[in-house]
């Protein structure tokens, strides 16, 4: 199951890359919908409920990680913590640490160098717009590609492989798309990210989720033996 989803994710990633090569200015067009030359982008990263959501998306991973680590450590000594679903809880935590944490924020955002919308010349900045898969030196750290806040919503993909039925898997997928897309839209309105940052963020987290699931649950599974019957 996991290998199928990994392949699907890679195919979608390639198709998205081709799409943004064909339509390189789509990012600027969509970003301009949130921009007004008189006052900049429609929503400031520090104002109202959007600002609160932005801060929550940054703080929640730390709080969740501390709780999970304490719980797992406690399960070594306290019998009440030794519940049946410890592995599932650990899986969800690893998906957070590797997907949004390592891949999205540590690897790409801190090393890709793509300037954010409010930084580029089209929106009164001094940087040159870069396409999503072009490595740049215009931003040193915590850059635009991909969207860190949206990764927290897309992290809900981790519930998909744990769901028992197709309906529940579909609900987990829909929840991840809505949460990740909503947080991504918020950051676009604040001038913090381009549309492609959100799209590739979702793809990266999806692929990471299923790779982790394969490693933790399916890698060592033995295929069912086929018995030979002689007539």
PyMOL commands that set and color helices and strands:
alter all, ss='L'
color gray80, all
select helices_A, chain A and resi 2-22+26-32+48-74+79-81+86-111+117-119+121-123+148-159+166-189+195-218
alter helices_A, ss='H'
color red, helices_A
select strands_A, chain A and resi 35-36+40-41
alter strands_A, ss='S'
color yellow, strands_A
deselect
rebuild
show_as cartoon
